[in-house]
Amino acid sequence: MSTNASQNIQEQSDRWEPVRELPPSAKLVAKELDHNDRLTQTELAEATLLSTRTVRQAVSRLEAVGAVESRVSFRDARKQLYTLSL
């Protein structure tokens, strides 16, 4: 394996370090946010097949470790949009 490839793998594994000790549901939500720019709680629940309550708890845990950021949706101010910040 080349030095650049091994360095890239190391950087990617370091990137996920804050999420490593979280429950599987939080890891799944983080991975889904990694594949999509920003999603609402409902969209995350639909994409992951988790309940909205489980998604809410997962997002709270991810926010606590600084892995996810939220902002108010411009389309519907009642909703939050979540983005991965790793």
N, C-alpha and C positions, 0 to 999 in steps of 0.2 A: 504494500500500500504506500502511496506517495506521501510525502510530508504534508502537502497541502490538504490531501483528502483526510488524513488522520487529524490534522488541526481543525478542519471543518467539522468532523464528527465530535471532537472534544468541545467545540464552541456550542454545538447543538445540544449536547448533553448538559452543559453548564446552563444553558438557557432554560431548561426545564427543571432545574434544581429546586426552585420554590414550590413546585407542584408535587414533587416526588413523594412527600409524606402525607398527601391529602387522600381522601377516599376515592375509590374508582369513579364515582359519579362526577366528582370535581375534575378528575383527569379527562373524562369523556367530554365534559362541557368545554374544557380548555382546548382539547383537540378539535372539537367542532368549530370553536372560534378561530383556531389556527387555519382552518380551511375556508372560513368565511370572514369577510372584513368586519361586519357588525351584525348582531342579531338581537332581537327582543327575547324576553323570557319565554313567550309563547312559541316563537320560532325555534329556540333552543330545545324546548320540550318536544316539539314535533320532530326535529331532526335527530334527537338522541333517544326518543321513545321513553323518556323519563317523565315522571309527573311534574307538574309545575312547582309543587312544593319542594321536590328534590332538587330541581334546577335552581330554585331560589336559594336553598341552603348551599348548594355547590358554588353559586356565584358569590354568595357572602363569604365563603371560605377563600375563594380565589381573590376577592377584593382585599381580604385581610392580609394576604401574603404579597399583595401588589402585582398579581398576575393578570388582573382584569380591571379595566376602567369602564365607567358608565357615564352616559350623558343622556339628557332628555331628547326624545325623538322630536324632530321638527314637524312630522306629520301628525303626531298625536302626543301632546304634552303629558298625557297620563302614563306613557310608556317610557321605559329606559332602553337605550341601545348599549349593548356590551361589546367591547373590543378587547382582544388579547394584547397585553402590554409587555410581553416577554421579549 
